[in-house]
């Protein structure tokens, strides 16, 4: 699934290098499409956000969300 989604996003980036930043990829069976807003999915569709496709995960040990202290 991720391999198929990466193929779709890389094809888009190759053909539209200066295009808008996509939000992710919607897969339906053997087809996929690039989306630019949070999609409304049909029952047989799956959404994969761009952050997962590009591997934008933090590996720092203190990368937790920090809440502001009450003063």
VMD Tcl script that draws the C-alpha trace (Angstrom):
set ca {
  {0.00 0.00 0.00}
  {2.76 2.48 0.94}
  {4.77 1.51 -2.14}
  {1.77 2.21 -4.36}
  {1.11 5.56 -2.64}
  {4.77 6.59 -2.93}
  {4.66 5.76 -6.63}
  {1.64 8.06 -7.07}
  {3.18 10.95 -5.12}
  {6.58 10.67 -6.83}
  {4.91 10.62 -10.26}
  {3.06 13.83 -9.31}
  {6.24 15.50 -8.03}
  {8.11 14.47 -11.17}
  {5.48 15.92 -13.52}
  {4.64 19.02 -11.45}
  {7.87 20.03 -9.66}
  {6.62 23.55 -8.89}
  {3.05 22.49 -8.14}
  {1.08 22.89 -4.94}
  {2.15 20.88 -1.88}
  {-0.08 17.78 -1.70}
  {-1.77 16.69 1.52}
  {-1.48 13.01 0.70}
  {-2.67 10.20 -1.55}
  {-6.04 8.45 -1.76}
  {-5.87 4.84 -2.93}
  {-8.77 2.91 -4.38}
  {-7.91 -0.59 -5.56}
  {-5.02 -0.33 -8.00}
  {-5.54 3.41 -8.64}
  {-4.40 6.40 -6.66}
  {-4.79 10.15 -6.73}
  {-3.01 13.06 -5.11}
  {-5.17 15.23 -2.83}
  {-4.54 18.76 -1.62}
  {-7.11 18.98 1.21}
  {-8.35 16.52 3.82}
  {-10.44 14.12 1.69}
  {-13.87 12.67 2.29}
  {-13.37 8.98 1.57}
  {-15.63 6.41 0.00}
  {-15.86 3.06 1.84}
  {-13.28 1.38 -0.40}
  {-10.73 4.24 -0.33}
  {-7.71 4.69 1.93}
  {-5.91 7.95 2.69}
  {-2.16 8.09 3.29}
  {-0.84 11.48 4.48}
  {2.25 12.94 2.86}
  {4.13 12.95 6.18}
  {3.97 9.13 6.29}
  {5.09 8.80 2.69}
  {8.10 11.03 3.14}
  {9.01 9.53 6.50}
  {8.70 12.73 8.49}
  {8.78 11.17 11.88}
  {10.91 12.52 14.67}
  {13.53 10.24 16.14}
  {14.55 12.61 18.93}
  {13.85 11.15 22.39}
  {12.30 14.41 23.72}
  {10.05 15.06 20.75}
  {6.83 14.92 22.78}
  {4.23 17.61 22.66}
  {4.85 19.95 25.57}
  {2.05 21.74 27.33}
  {2.65 25.25 28.63}
  {3.05 25.54 32.38}
  {0.40 27.37 34.34}
  {1.86 30.39 36.08}
}
mol new
graphics top color blue
foreach p $ca { graphics top sphere $p radius 0.5 }
foreach p [lrange $ca 0 end-1] q [lrange $ca 1 end] { graphics top cylinder $p $q radius 0.2 }
display resetview
